[in-house]
Amino acid sequence: GSQGRSSCPRVFALFFLVGTVGNALVLAVLLRGATTDLFVLNLGVADLGFIVCCVPFQATIYTLDGWVFGWLLCKAVHFLLFLTMQVSSFTLAAVSLERVLAIRYPLHSRALRTPRNALVAIGLIRGLSLLFSGPYLSYYRQSQLANLTVCHPAWSAPRRRAMDPCTFVFSYLLPVLVLGLTYALTLRYLWRAVDPVSPGWSSWRAKRKVTRMIVLVAALFCLCWMPHRALILCVWGRFAVTRATYALRVLSHRVSYANSCVNPIVYELLSKHFRKGF
């Protein structure tokens, strides 16, 4: 309704402000050397890119009657939306694997957990993200609909019906399964295998804090993006377009976009490195 349309600019403006400032501060802390976690840096770049390149344009979809930014941005905005989402999901999966190695096999994995190998992994993450996002450059196009210029899916229904589940599986479901399995193993080991009175307890306690922060970031990603991804799949089922389902679509977008704003807050609350940097 009109109330939902009028509230969209304010909500997205809040996301833009909090996300831009928060993620810019995260990158400033990381680049200054407060911590050397390259994966968190990659995640921050993806979140900032998503906020800056996608949120302002998506806000106009719910406030303006037509698309006013031209054919190039019609393609680029949706491509960047999927690209940054996939960079985030693949990065979180890589971090979960790194946490398993660091906690279960701290000595044996030391040669593997180097900045150089982290950069190689980040390069692989970005390459895979580009590969899976590439088709979305042709997925959307600008067209004339009556007297309006719109940006809408250009693919035929059968192609979209094949593409959307593939995106769900590779950019959401598989990373979530990796996250769930690795963190279940990691948390089980941390809470059962270490004696609080042992000499190395302080080191384990520090690793627990880092792991708790990353687990929370991963859980928020899974929860925030689940409604949006599920709604896309429901479109291919018996999903009638009504005022209620439209409101659900808007809400799912708001929740998924909020994910890029909450990570800096988690870092601030749970990491002393970021508190000192901020």
C-alpha positions as CSV (number, residue, x, y, z in Angstrom):
1,G,0.0,0.0,0.0
2,S,0.9,3.7,0.0
3,Q,2.1,3.5,3.6
4,G,4.6,0.7,2.7
5,R,5.7,2.7,-0.3
6,S,6.3,5.8,1.8
7,S,8.2,3.9,4.5
8,C,10.6,2.2,2.0
9,P,12.8,5.3,1.4
10,R,13.3,5.8,5.1
11,V,14.1,2.2,5.8
12,F,16.5,1.8,2.9
13,A,18.1,5.2,3.8
14,L,18.8,3.9,7.3
15,F,20.3,0.7,5.9
16,F,22.5,2.8,3.6
17,L,23.7,5.1,6.4
18,V,24.4,2.4,9.0
19,G,25.8,-0.1,6.5
20,T,28.1,2.4,4.7
21,V,29.5,4.0,7.9
22,G,29.8,0.6,9.8
23,N,31.5,-1.3,7.0
24,A,33.8,1.6,6.2
25,L,34.9,1.7,9.8
26,V,35.5,-2.1,9.7
27,L,37.7,-1.8,6.6
28,A,39.6,1.1,8.2
29,V,40.3,-1.0,11.3
30,L,41.4,-4.0,9.2
31,L,43.6,-2.0,6.8
32,R,45.2,-0.2,9.8
33,G,46.4,-3.5,11.1
34,A,44.2,-3.9,14.2
35,T,43.6,-7.5,13.0
36,T,44.8,-9.4,10.0
37,D,41.8,-11.4,9.2
38,L,41.7,-11.2,5.4
39,F,38.4,-13.2,5.2
40,V,36.7,-10.6,7.4
41,L,38.2,-7.9,5.2
42,N,36.7,-9.7,2.1
43,L,33.3,-9.9,3.8
44,G,33.4,-6.2,4.7
45,V,34.2,-5.3,1.1
46,A,31.3,-7.4,-0.1
47,D,28.9,-5.8,2.5
48,L,30.0,-2.3,1.6
49,G,29.7,-3.0,-2.1
50,F,26.2,-4.4,-1.6
51,I,25.1,-1.4,0.4
52,V,26.6,1.2,-2.0
53,C,25.8,-0.4,-5.3
54,C,22.5,-2.1,-4.7
55,V,20.5,-0.7,-1.8
56,P,19.9,2.9,-3.2
57,F,18.7,1.4,-6.6
58,Q,16.5,-1.3,-5.0
59,A,14.9,1.4,-2.8
60,T,13.6,3.2,-6.0
61,I,12.0,0.0,-7.2
62,Y,9.5,0.2,-4.3
63,T,9.0,4.0,-4.5
64,L,9.0,5.0,-8.2
65,D,6.6,3.7,-10.8
66,G,9.4,2.9,-13.4
67,W,13.1,2.4,-13.8
68,V,15.0,5.7,-14.4
69,F,18.6,4.6,-14.4
70,G,19.1,3.2,-17.9
71,W,19.7,-0.3,-19.4
72,L,23.3,-0.6,-18.1
73,L,22.5,-0.1,-14.4
74,C,19.4,-2.4,-14.8
75,K,21.8,-5.2,-15.6
76,A,24.7,-4.1,-13.3
77,V,22.7,-3.6,-10.1
78,H,21.1,-7.1,-10.2
79,F,24.5,-8.6,-11.2
80,L,26.2,-6.9,-8.3
81,L,23.4,-8.0,-5.9
82,F,24.0,-11.6,-6.6
83,L,27.8,-11.2,-6.8
84,T,28.1,-9.7,-3.4
85,M,25.7,-12.2,-1.9
86,Q,27.7,-15.1,-3.2
87,V,31.0,-13.5,-2.1
88,S,29.6,-13.3,1.4
89,S,28.3,-16.9,1.5
90,F,31.5,-18.4,0.0
91,T,33.6,-16.3,2.4
92,L,31.7,-17.4,5.4
93,A,32.1,-21.0,4.3
94,A,35.8,-20.5,3.9
95,V,36.1,-18.9,7.4
96,S,34.2,-21.9,8.9
97,L,36.8,-24.3,7.3
98,E,39.6,-22.1,8.6
99,R,38.2,-22.2,12.1
100,V,38.0,-26.0,12.1
101,L,41.7,-26.2,11.1
102,A,42.8,-23.5,13.6
103,I,41.0,-25.2,16.5
104,R,41.1,-28.9,15.7
105,Y,44.6,-29.0,14.2
106,P,46.4,-25.8,15.3
107,L,49.9,-27.0,14.7
108,H,49.5,-29.2,11.6
109,S,47.5,-26.5,9.8
110,R,49.8,-23.6,10.6
111,A,51.6,-23.9,7.2
112,L,48.2,-23.9,5.4
113,R,46.7,-21.0,7.3
114,T,49.0,-18.3,5.9
115,P,48.1,-14.8,4.5
116,R,49.2,-16.0,1.0
117,N,46.9,-19.0,1.1
118,A,44.1,-16.8,2.4
119,L,44.6,-14.5,-0.6
120,V,44.5,-17.5,-2.9
121,A,41.2,-18.6,-1.3
122,I,39.8,-15.1,-1.6
123,G,40.7,-15.1,-5.3
124,L,39.0,-18.4,-5.8
125,I,35.9,-17.1,-3.9
126,R,35.7,-14.1,-6.2
127,G,36.3,-16.2,-9.3
128,L,33.5,-18.6,-8.3
129,S,31.2,-15.7,-7.4
130,L,31.8,-14.1,-10.8
131,L,31.1,-17.5,-12.5
132,F,27.8,-18.0,-10.7
133,S,26.7,-14.4,-11.1
134,G,27.7,-14.0,-14.7
135,P,24.3,-15.2,-16.1
136,Y,22.5,-12.4,-14.2
137,L,24.1,-9.9,-16.6
138,S,21.6,-11.1,-19.2
139,Y,18.8,-12.1,-16.7
140,Y,17.4,-8.6,-16.4
141,R,16.7,-6.0,-19.1
142,Q,15.1,-2.6,-19.5
143,S,11.9,-2.5,-21.5
144,Q,8.9,-0.4,-22.2
145,L,5.6,-1.5,-20.5
146,A,2.7,0.7,-21.6
147,N,4.0,4.2,-20.8
148,L,6.6,3.0,-18.2
149,T,10.2,2.1,-18.5
150,V,10.8,-1.0,-16.3
151,C,13.7,-3.2,-15.3
152,H,12.5,-6.8,-15.2
153,P,13.6,-10.4,-15.8
154,A,14.2,-11.0,-19.5
155,W,14.7,-14.8,-19.5
156,S,11.9,-17.2,-20.4
157,A,10.1,-18.9,-17.6
158,P,11.8,-22.3,-18.2
159,R,15.3,-20.8,-18.0
160,R,14.4,-18.9,-14.9
161,R,12.9,-22.0,-13.4
162,A,16.2,-23.8,-13.9
163,M,18.4,-20.8,-12.8
164,D,16.7,-19.8,-9.6
165,P,17.0,-23.2,-7.9
166,C,20.6,-23.5,-9.0
167,T,21.4,-20.1,-7.4
168,F,19.6,-21.2,-4.2
169,V,21.6,-24.5,-4.0
170,F,25.1,-23.1,-4.8
171,S,24.9,-19.7,-3.3
172,Y,22.8,-20.4,-0.2
173,L,22.0,-24.1,0.6
174,L,25.5,-25.6,0.2
175,P,27.4,-22.8,2.0
176,V,24.8,-23.1,4.8
177,L,25.3,-26.8,5.1
178,V,29.1,-26.3,5.2
179,L,28.6,-23.7,7.9
180,G,26.3,-25.9,10.0
181,L,28.6,-28.9,9.8
182,T,31.9,-27.2,10.4
183,Y,30.6,-25.0,13.3
184,A,28.9,-28.0,14.9
185,L,32.2,-29.9,14.9
186,T,34.1,-26.8,16.1
187,L,31.8,-25.9,18.9
188,R,31.5,-29.5,20.1
189,Y,35.3,-29.8,20.2
190,L,35.8,-26.4,21.9
191,W,33.3,-27.1,24.7
192,R,34.2,-30.7,25.3
193,A,37.9,-31.2,24.5
194,V,39.5,-28.4,26.5
195,D,40.1,-28.5,30.3
196,P,39.5,-25.0,31.8
197,V,42.5,-25.5,34.3
198,S,44.9,-26.6,31.6
199,P,48.0,-24.3,30.8
200,G,46.7,-23.4,27.3
201,W,43.2,-22.4,28.5
202,S,43.7,-18.7,27.8
203,S,44.6,-19.4,24.2
204,W,41.5,-21.6,23.8
205,R,39.4,-18.9,25.5
206,A,40.5,-16.4,22.9
207,K,39.7,-18.8,20.1
208,R,36.3,-19.4,21.6
209,K,35.6,-15.6,21.4
210,V,36.7,-15.4,17.8
211,T,34.6,-18.5,16.9
212,R,31.6,-17.2,18.7
213,M,31.8,-13.9,16.7
214,I,32.1,-15.7,13.4
215,V,29.3,-18.2,14.3
216,L,27.0,-15.3,15.0
217,V,27.9,-13.5,11.7
218,A,27.2,-16.8,9.9
219,A,23.9,-17.4,11.7
220,L,22.7,-13.9,10.9
221,F,23.6,-14.4,7.2
222,C,21.6,-17.6,7.1
223,L,18.6,-16.2,8.9
224,C,18.5,-12.8,7.0
225,W,18.8,-14.3,3.5
226,M,16.5,-17.3,4.1
227,P,13.2,-15.5,3.5
228,H,14.3,-13.9,0.3
229,R,15.8,-17.1,-1.1
230,A,12.7,-19.1,-0.1
231,L,10.4,-16.5,-1.6
232,I,12.1,-16.7,-5.0
233,L,11.6,-20.5,-5.0
234,C,7.9,-20.1,-3.9
235,V,7.3,-18.0,-7.0
236,W,7.5,-21.2,-9.1
237,G,5.0,-22.9,-6.9
238,R,1.4,-21.8,-6.2
239,F,2.2,-18.3,-5.0
240,A,-0.6,-15.9,-5.7
241,V,0.4,-12.2,-6.1
242,T,-1.7,-10.4,-3.5
243,R,-1.2,-7.4,-1.2
244,A,-0.1,-9.8,1.6
245,T,2.5,-11.6,-0.6
246,Y,3.8,-8.3,-1.9
247,A,4.3,-7.1,1.7
248,L,6.2,-10.4,2.3
249,R,8.4,-9.7,-0.6
250,V,9.2,-6.2,0.6
251,L,9.9,-7.5,4.1
252,S,12.2,-10.3,2.8
253,H,14.2,-7.7,0.9
254,R,14.5,-5.5,4.0
255,V,15.6,-8.4,6.2
256,S,18.2,-9.6,3.7
257,Y,19.6,-6.0,3.1
258,A,19.8,-5.5,6.9
259,N,22.3,-8.3,7.0
260,S,25.0,-6.0,5.5
261,C,24.4,-3.5,8.3
262,V,24.6,-5.9,11.3
263,N,28.1,-7.4,10.9
264,P,29.9,-4.2,12.0
265,I,27.7,-4.2,15.1
266,V,28.6,-7.8,15.9
267,Y,32.3,-7.0,15.5
268,E,32.0,-4.0,17.8
269,L,30.1,-6.0,20.5
270,L,32.2,-9.2,20.4
271,S,35.7,-8.3,19.3
272,K,38.1,-6.2,21.5
273,H,40.3,-5.6,18.4
274,F,37.4,-3.8,16.7
275,R,36.5,-1.9,19.9
276,K,40.0,-0.6,20.1
277,G,40.1,0.3,16.4
278,F,36.7,2.1,16.6
